[in-house]
């Protein structure tokens, strides 16, 4: 079982709610062999982990959350100006099949300063808000690159200089409108993420995220203030030659309060080619997935409607 669980006390006769035990990785200790081993085990066995003692100041995290609330409080006609530059990178309004979810996004702001300028101008953002987004975006890009490098190192890929800072990402903000009439309904359906991994600043007070373990049970992810939650996606699974687990998860309405989460959704190398590094293939004595493009992966998921990693089977090498 990939997610270790513990039972919460419940009233007699009620089914016990299971809580996920998400591994915690200390960023400041990742130069130590033991912490690097913990990172690899988290990626392989759980498909997710929390990063603590990272370099992003809590003040900046709080400022960004205030900006996120401001963005989602804007009138609908203004938010609609946030157009997608690639599929699903811009504003996504609530829709009948996903009425509790709303998202805004900026694609590739680490390489294209114009992306942030266009986003800010389209939404008429105050200068102060623009600066917070810029500072946060740069900081989270640095953090995702550093974590990615350590993930590669944990697999023994240490002599290849991957420029993870060059990997494009979407800085995405998400709002879940949880109300009394929506209790028990899905904010996001069960899925695996499509990209390399997502680094999320999840809501420090509002729960809702659930992971699916190998036994078919959902485990609630408790909030943890000041940390980032890393979730491995389909690209991460293939890039690691099948070692890292692309964890299935969903968001469920459990509280009568608005829930916010935001962060970097890292996609794939800039050239779009998804494949395990040659060094890792050599260490594993073979490649487990044939190379493909990130665009093909997204198209396959959208065409088939299969969003839980099943489309990767077509690339698997028998």
DRENDO-1510 file (C-alpha; in Angstrom, 1 decimal, always signed):
<recs>
REC; n; res; u; v; w
REC; 1; UNK; +0.0; +0.0; +0.0 .
REC; 2; UNK; +1.6; +3.3; -1.1 .
REC; 3; UNK; -0.2; +5.5; +1.4 .
REC; 4; UNK; +0.2; +4.6; +5.1 .
REC; 5; UNK; -3.0; +5.5; +7.0 .
REC; 6; UNK; -4.2; +6.0; +10.5 .
REC; 7; UNK; -7.7; +6.0; +11.9 .
REC; 8; UNK; -9.4; +9.0; +13.4 .
REC; 9; UNK; -11.7; +8.6; +16.4 .
REC; 10; UNK; -15.4; +8.6; +15.2 .
REC; 11; UNK; -18.7; +8.3; +16.9 .
REC; 12; UNK; -19.7; +4.7; +17.5 .
REC; 13; UNK; -21.0; +2.9; +14.5 .
REC; 14; UNK; -19.6; +5.4; +12.0 .
REC; 15; UNK; -17.0; +4.4; +9.5 .
REC; 16; UNK; -13.5; +5.6; +10.4 .
REC; 17; UNK; -12.1; +8.3; +8.2 .
REC; 18; UNK; -8.6; +7.5; +7.0 .
REC; 19; UNK; -5.9; +10.1; +6.9 .
REC; 20; UNK; -2.9; +10.0; +4.6 .
REC; 21; UNK; +0.5; +10.0; +6.2 .
REC; 22; UNK; +2.3; +12.3; +3.6 .
REC; 23; UNK; +6.1; +12.1; +3.9 .
REC; 24; UNK; +7.8; +15.3; +5.0 .
REC; 25; UNK; +11.1; +16.2; +3.3 .
REC; 26; UNK; +13.3; +18.9; +4.8 .
REC; 27; UNK; +14.7; +21.0; +2.0 .
REC; 28; UNK; +17.7; +22.2; +4.0 .
REC; 29; UNK; +18.8; +18.6; +4.6 .
REC; 30; UNK; +18.6; +17.4; +1.0 .
REC; 31; UNK; +22.4; +17.4; +0.8 .
REC; 32; UNK; +22.4; +14.6; +3.3 .
REC; 33; UNK; +22.1; +11.0; +2.1 .
REC; 34; UNK; +19.4; +10.0; +4.5 .
REC; 35; UNK; +17.1; +12.9; +3.5 .
REC; 36; UNK; +17.7; +12.2; -0.2 .
REC; 37; UNK; +16.7; +8.6; +0.4 .
REC; 38; UNK; +13.6; +9.8; +2.1 .
REC; 39; UNK; +12.8; +11.9; -1.0 .
REC; 40; UNK; +13.2; +9.0; -3.3 .
REC; 41; UNK; +11.0; +6.7; -1.1 .
REC; 42; UNK; +8.3; +9.4; -1.0 .
REC; 43; UNK; +8.4; +9.7; -4.8 .
REC; 44; UNK; +8.3; +6.0; -5.4 .
REC; 45; UNK; +5.9; +4.8; -2.7 .
REC; 46; UNK; +3.6; +7.7; -2.2 .
REC; 47; UNK; +3.8; +9.9; -5.3 .
REC; 48; UNK; +3.7; +13.0; -3.1 .
REC; 49; UNK; +5.5; +14.7; -0.2 .
REC; 50; UNK; +5.6; +17.9; +1.7 .
REC; 51; UNK; +8.6; +20.2; +1.6 .
REC; 52; UNK; +9.4; +22.1; +4.8 .
REC; 53; UNK; +12.3; +24.5; +5.6 .
REC; 54; UNK; +12.3; +25.8; +2.0 .
REC; 55; UNK; +13.7; +29.2; +1.1 .
REC; 56; UNK; +10.3; +30.9; +0.3 .
REC; 57; UNK; +9.5; +33.3; +3.1 .
REC; 58; UNK; +6.1; +32.8; +4.9 .
REC; 59; UNK; +5.4; +36.5; +4.4 .
REC; 60; UNK; +5.6; +36.0; +0.6 .
REC; 61; UNK; +3.4; +33.0; +0.8 .
REC; 62; UNK; +0.8; +35.0; +2.7 .
REC; 63; UNK; +1.0; +37.9; +0.4 .
REC; 64; UNK; +0.5; +35.6; -2.6 .
REC; 65; UNK; -2.6; +34.1; -1.0 .
REC; 66; UNK; -4.0; +37.6; -0.6 .
REC; 67; UNK; -3.4; +38.3; -4.2 .
REC; 68; UNK; -5.0; +35.0; -5.2 .
REC; 69; UNK; -8.2; +36.0; -3.2 .
REC; 70; UNK; -8.1; +39.4; -4.9 .
REC; 71; UNK; -7.9; +37.7; -8.4 .
REC; 72; UNK; -10.8; +35.4; -7.8 .
REC; 73; UNK; -12.9; +38.2; -6.4 .
REC; 74; UNK; -12.7; +40.1; -9.7 .
REC; 75; UNK; -15.8; +40.3; -11.9 .
REC; 76; UNK; -16.3; +37.4; -14.3 .
REC; 77; UNK; -15.9; +39.6; -17.4 .
REC; 78; UNK; -12.4; +40.6; -16.2 .
REC; 79; UNK; -11.3; +37.1; -15.3 .
REC; 80; UNK; -12.4; +35.9; -18.7 .
REC; 81; UNK; -9.7; +38.0; -20.2 .
REC; 82; UNK; -7.1; +35.5; -18.9 .
REC; 83; UNK; -6.9; +33.6; -22.2 .
REC; 84; UNK; -5.0; +30.3; -22.6 .
REC; 85; UNK; -1.8; +30.4; -24.5 .
REC; 86; UNK; -1.6; +26.6; -24.4 .
REC; 87; UNK; -4.5; +24.2; -23.6 .
REC; 88; UNK; -6.1; +25.0; -20.2 .
REC; 89; UNK; -3.5; +27.5; -19.2 .
REC; 90; UNK; -5.8; +30.5; -18.7 .
REC; 91; UNK; -9.1; +31.1; -16.9 .
REC; 92; UNK; -11.3; +28.2; -16.3 .
REC; 93; UNK; -14.8; +29.1; -15.0 .
REC; 94; UNK; -17.1; +26.8; -13.1 .
REC; 95; UNK; -18.8; +24.4; -15.5 .
REC; 96; UNK; -21.7; +21.9; -15.0 .
REC; 97; UNK; -19.4; +18.9; -14.7 .
REC; 98; UNK; -17.1; +20.8; -12.3 .
REC; 99; UNK; -19.2; +23.5; -10.6 .
REC; 100; UNK; -17.0; +24.1; -7.5 .
REC; 101; UNK; -13.7; +24.6; -9.4 .
REC; 102; UNK; -12.4; +27.9; -10.8 .
REC; 103; UNK; -8.9; +28.6; -12.0 .
REC; 104; UNK; -6.6; +31.3; -13.4 .
REC; 105; UNK; -3.1; +30.8; -14.9 .
REC; 106; UNK; +0.0; +32.3; -16.3 .
REC; 107; UNK; +2.1; +30.1; -18.7 .
REC; 108; UNK; +5.9; +30.2; -18.8 .
REC; 109; UNK; +6.4; +33.4; -16.9 .
REC; 110; UNK; +9.9; +32.2; -16.0 .
REC; 111; UNK; +11.1; +32.6; -19.6 .
REC; 112; UNK; +8.5; +35.1; -21.0 .
REC; 113; UNK; +8.2; +38.3; -18.9 .
REC; 114; UNK; +5.6; +39.4; -21.4 .
REC; 115; UNK; +3.3; +36.6; -20.1 .
REC; 116; UNK; +3.1; +38.3; -16.7 .
REC; 117; UNK; +2.7; +41.7; -18.3 .
REC; 118; UNK; -0.2; +40.5; -20.4 .
REC; 119; UNK; -1.9; +38.8; -17.4 .
REC; 120; UNK; -1.5; +41.9; -15.3 .
REC; 121; UNK; -2.7; +44.2; -18.0 .
REC; 122; UNK; -5.6; +42.1; -19.0 .
REC; 123; UNK; -6.8; +41.9; -15.4 .
REC; 124; UNK; -5.9; +45.6; -14.6 .
REC; 125; UNK; -3.8; +44.5; -11.6 .
REC; 126; UNK; -2.3; +47.1; -9.2 .
REC; 127; UNK; +1.5; +47.5; -9.4 .
REC; 128; UNK; +1.9; +46.0; -5.9 .
REC; 129; UNK; +0.0; +42.8; -6.9 .
REC; 130; UNK; +2.1; +42.5; -10.1 .
REC; 131; UNK; +5.3; +42.7; -8.1 .
REC; 132; UNK; +4.1; +40.0; -5.6 .
REC; 133; UNK; +3.2; +37.6; -8.5 .
REC; 134; UNK; +6.6; +38.3; -10.1 .
REC; 135; UNK; +8.5; +37.6; -6.9 .
REC; 136; UNK; +6.5; +34.6; -6.0 .
REC; 137; UNK; +6.8; +33.2; -9.5 .
REC; 138; UNK; +10.6; +33.5; -9.6 .
REC; 139; UNK; +10.9; +32.0; -6.1 .
REC; 140; UNK; +8.7; +29.0; -6.9 .
REC; 141; UNK; +10.5; +28.4; -10.2 .
REC; 142; UNK; +13.8; +28.3; -8.3 .
REC; 143; UNK; +12.3; +25.9; -5.7 .
REC; 144; UNK; +10.8; +23.5; -8.3 .
REC; 145; UNK; +14.2; +23.4; -10.1 .
REC; 146; UNK; +16.1; +22.7; -6.9 .
REC; 147; UNK; +13.6; +19.9; -5.9 .
REC; 148; UNK; +13.7; +18.4; -9.5 .
REC; 149; UNK; +17.5; +18.3; -9.3 .
REC; 150; UNK; +17.4; +16.4; -6.0 .
REC; 151; UNK; +14.8; +14.0; -7.4 .
REC; 152; UNK; +17.1; +13.2; -10.3 .
REC; 153; UNK; +20.0; +12.8; -7.9 .
REC; 154; UNK; +18.0; +10.4; -5.7 .
REC; 155; UNK; +17.8; +8.1; -8.8 .
REC; 156; UNK; +21.5; +8.2; -9.4 .
REC; 157; UNK; +21.3; +10.7; -12.2 .
REC; 158; UNK; +24.0; +13.0; -11.0 .
REC; 159; UNK; +26.4; +13.4; -14.0 .
REC; 160; UNK; +23.8; +15.0; -16.3 .
REC; 161; UNK; +23.2; +18.7; -16.1 .
REC; 162; UNK; +19.4; +19.1; -16.5 .
REC; 163; UNK; +18.4; +22.7; -16.7 .
REC; 164; UNK; +15.2; +22.3; -14.7 .
REC; 165; UNK; +14.8; +26.0; -14.4 .
REC; 166; UNK; +14.1; +26.0; -18.2 .
REC; 167; UNK; +11.2; +23.6; -17.8 .
REC; 168; UNK; +8.0; +25.6; -18.5 .
REC; 169; UNK; +5.3; +25.7; -15.9 .
REC; 170; UNK; +1.8; +27.2; -15.3 .
REC; 171; UNK; +1.5; +29.4; -12.3 .
REC; 172; UNK; -2.0; +28.4; -11.5 .
REC; 173; UNK; -4.4; +29.7; -8.8 .
REC; 174; UNK; -7.5; +27.6; -7.8 .
REC; 175; UNK; -10.6; +28.5; -5.9 .
REC; 176; UNK; -13.1; +25.9; -4.6 .
REC; 177; UNK; -16.5; +27.3; -3.7 .
REC; 178; UNK; -17.5; +25.0; -0.8 .
REC; 179; UNK; -21.1; +25.6; +0.4 .
REC; 180; UNK; -23.6; +23.7; +2.5 .
REC; 181; UNK; -25.5; +22.4; -0.5 .
REC; 182; UNK; -22.3; +21.1; -2.0 .
REC; 183; UNK; -21.2; +19.1; +1.0 .
REC; 184; UNK; -19.9; +15.7; -0.1 .
REC; 185; UNK; -19.6; +16.7; -3.7 .
REC; 186; UNK; -16.4; +16.7; -5.8 .
REC; 187; UNK; -14.4; +19.9; -6.4 .
REC; 188; UNK; -12.2; +18.0; -8.8 .
REC; 189; UNK; -12.8; +14.4; -10.0 .
REC; 190; UNK; -10.3; +11.6; -9.5 .
REC; 191; UNK; -7.3; +12.0; -11.7 .
REC; 192; UNK; -3.5; +11.9; -12.0 .
REC; 193; UNK; -1.7; +15.1; -12.9 .
REC; 194; UNK; -0.4; +15.2; -16.5 .
REC; 195; UNK; +3.0; +16.9; -16.0 .
REC; 196; UNK; +6.3; +16.3; -14.2 .
REC; 197; UNK; +5.0; +17.4; -10.8 .
REC; 198; UNK; +2.9; +20.1; -9.2 .
REC; 199; UNK; +4.3; +22.2; -6.3 .
REC; 200; UNK; +1.3; +23.5; -4.4 .
REC; 201; UNK; +0.7; +25.9; -1.6 .
REC; 202; UNK; -2.4; +24.3; -0.5 .
REC; 203; UNK; -4.9; +25.9; +1.9 .
REC; 204; UNK; -3.5; +26.0; +5.4 .
REC; 205; UNK; -6.9; +25.8; +7.0 .
REC; 206; UNK; -9.3; +24.1; +4.7 .
REC; 207; UNK; -9.1; +20.4; +3.9 .
REC; 208; UNK; -10.5; +18.5; +0.9 .
REC; 209; UNK; -7.7; +16.9; -1.0 .
REC; 210; UNK; -7.8; +13.0; -0.9 .
REC; 211; UNK; -5.3; +10.4; -2.2 .
REC; 212; UNK; -6.3; +7.0; -3.6 .
REC; 213; UNK; -4.1; +4.2; -2.3 .
REC; 214; UNK; -3.5; +0.7; -3.8 .
REC; 215; UNK; -6.3; -0.8; -1.8 .
REC; 216; UNK; -8.9; +1.5; -3.3 .
REC; 217; UNK; -9.4; +3.6; -0.2 .
REC; 218; UNK; -9.3; +7.4; -0.2 .
REC; 219; UNK; -7.1; +9.1; +2.4 .
REC; 220; UNK; -7.5; +12.7; +3.5 .
REC; 221; UNK; -4.5; +15.0; +3.2 .
REC; 222; UNK; -4.4; +17.3; +6.3 .
REC; 223; UNK; -3.3; +20.9; +5.7 .
REC; 224; UNK; +0.2; +22.0; +7.0 .
REC; 225; UNK; +0.9; +25.7; +7.2 .
REC; 226; UNK; +4.1; +27.0; +5.7 .
REC; 227; UNK; +4.8; +23.9; +3.6 .
REC; 228; UNK; +4.5; +23.0; -0.1 .
REC; 229; UNK; +2.8; +19.8; -1.3 .
REC; 230; UNK; +4.5; +18.1; -4.2 .
REC; 231; UNK; +2.4; +15.7; -6.4 .
REC; 232; UNK; +4.1; +13.6; -9.0 .
REC; 233; UNK; +2.3; +13.4; -12.5 .
REC; 234; UNK; +2.3; +11.2; -15.6 .
REC; 235; UNK; +5.4; +12.8; -17.0 .
REC; 236; UNK; +7.3; +12.3; -13.7 .
REC; 237; UNK; +6.4; +8.6; -13.8 .
REC; 238; UNK; +7.7; +8.1; -17.3 .
REC; 239; UNK; +10.8; +10.4; -16.8 .
REC; 240; UNK; +11.8; +8.3; -13.8 .
REC; 241; UNK; +11.5; +5.1; -16.0 .
REC; 242; UNK; +8.4; +4.1; -14.1 .
REC; 243; UNK; +9.9; +4.5; -10.6 .
REC; 244; UNK; +8.0; +7.6; -9.4 .
REC; 245; UNK; +4.3; +7.1; -8.7 .
REC; 246; UNK; +1.8; +9.3; -10.4 .
REC; 247; UNK; -0.6; +9.4; -7.5 .
REC; 248; UNK; -4.4; +9.5; -8.2 .
REC; 249; UNK; -6.2; +12.2; -6.2 .
REC; 250; UNK; -9.4; +14.2; -5.9 .
REC; 251; UNK; -10.8; +17.2; -4.0 .
REC; 252; UNK; -14.0; +16.8; -2.0 .
REC; 253; UNK; -16.2; +19.4; -0.3 .
REC; 254; UNK; -15.9; +18.8; +3.4 .
REC; 255; UNK; -16.1; +22.3; +4.9 .
REC; 256; UNK; -18.4; +25.2; +4.3 .
REC; 257; UNK; -15.8; +27.7; +3.4 .
REC; 258; UNK; -13.9; +28.8; +0.3 .
REC; 259; UNK; -10.7; +26.8; -0.4 .
REC; 260; UNK; -7.7; +28.2; -2.2 .
REC; 261; UNK; -4.6; +26.5; -3.6 .
REC; 262; UNK; -1.9; +27.7; -6.0 .
REC; 263; UNK; +1.6; +27.0; -7.2 .
REC; 264; UNK; +3.7; +25.7; -10.1 .
REC; 265; UNK; +2.4; +23.1; -12.5 .
REC; 266; UNK; +5.6; +21.8; -14.1 .
REC; 267; UNK; +5.0; +20.2; -17.5 .
REC; 268; UNK; +7.9; +18.7; -19.3 .
REC; 269; UNK; +11.2; +19.7; -20.9 .
REC; 270; UNK; +11.0; +22.7; -23.1 .
REC; 271; UNK; +11.4; +20.6; -26.3 .
REC; 272; UNK; +8.3; +18.6; -25.2 .
REC; 273; UNK; +10.0; +15.3; -25.4 .
REC; 274; UNK; +9.1; +12.9; -22.6 .
REC; 275; UNK; +11.6; +10.1; -21.9 .
REC; 276; UNK; +13.8; +8.7; -19.1 .
REC; 277; UNK; +17.3; +10.0; -19.1 .
REC; 278; UNK; +19.9; +7.8; -20.8 .
REC; 279; UNK; +21.9; +7.4; -17.5 .
REC; 280; UNK; +18.8; +6.1; -15.7 .
REC; 281; UNK; +18.0; +3.7; -18.5 .
REC; 282; UNK; +21.5; +2.3; -18.3 .
REC; 283; UNK; +21.1; +1.9; -14.5 .
REC; 284; UNK; +17.8; +0.1; -15.0 .
REC; 285; UNK; +19.1; -2.1; -17.9 .
REC; 286; UNK; +16.4; -0.9; -20.2 .
REC; 287; UNK; +13.7; +1.7; -21.0 .
REC; 288; UNK; +10.2; +1.0; -19.7 .
REC; 289; UNK; +8.4; +3.6; -21.9 .
REC; 290; UNK; +9.1; +4.6; -25.4 .
REC; 291; UNK; +9.6; +8.4; -25.9 .
REC; 292; UNK; +6.6; +10.6; -26.8 .
REC; 293; UNK; +5.7; +14.3; -26.7 .
REC; 294; UNK; +4.0; +16.1; -24.0 .
REC; 295; UNK; +1.4; +17.4; -26.5 .
REC; 296; UNK; +0.6; +13.8; -27.6 .
REC; 297; UNK; +0.1; +12.8; -24.0 .
REC; 298; UNK; -2.4; +15.7; -23.4 .
REC; 299; UNK; -4.2; +14.9; -26.6 .
REC; 300; UNK; -4.6; +11.3; -25.7 .
REC; 301; UNK; -6.0; +12.1; -22.2 .
REC; 302; UNK; -8.5; +14.6; -23.7 .
REC; 303; UNK; -9.5; +12.3; -26.6 .
REC; 304; UNK; -10.1; +9.2; -24.4 .
REC; 305; UNK; -11.3; +11.0; -21.3 .
REC; 306; UNK; -8.9; +8.8; -19.3 .
REC; 307; UNK; -7.3; +11.0; -16.7 .
REC; 308; UNK; -5.8; +8.5; -14.3 .
REC; 309; UNK; -2.6; +7.6; -16.0 .
REC; 310; UNK; -4.2; +4.8; -18.2 .
REC; 311; UNK; -3.1; +6.4; -21.5 .
REC; 312; UNK; +0.6; +5.7; -20.5 .
REC; 313; UNK; +0.0; +2.1; -21.3 .
REC; 314; UNK; +0.1; +2.8; -25.0 .
REC; 315; UNK; +3.8; +3.9; -24.6 .
REC; 316; UNK; +4.8; +1.0; -22.3 .
REC; 317; UNK; +7.5; -1.3; -23.6 .
REC; 318; UNK; +6.5; -4.9; -23.0 .
</recs>
